[in-house]
């Protein structure tokens, strides 16, 4: 399907963002020094991955709809 690659890439980016979010929030709870700001920028991959996966799902749905006609 046309959107499958976007969904896979989006899922990978989402997981990377989720893991980095856990890694950046954990030091705040245990009282350690916070991570550098670059780690917080990697957390933004979670939203980018979600948007990419959603666009892949929409693209796949539109292709299936077009094929059904």
Secondary structure, 3 states (H helix, E strand, C coil): CCCHHHHHHHHHHHHHHHHHHHHHHHHHHHCCCCCCHHHHHHHCHHHHHHHHHHHHHHHHHHHHHHHHC
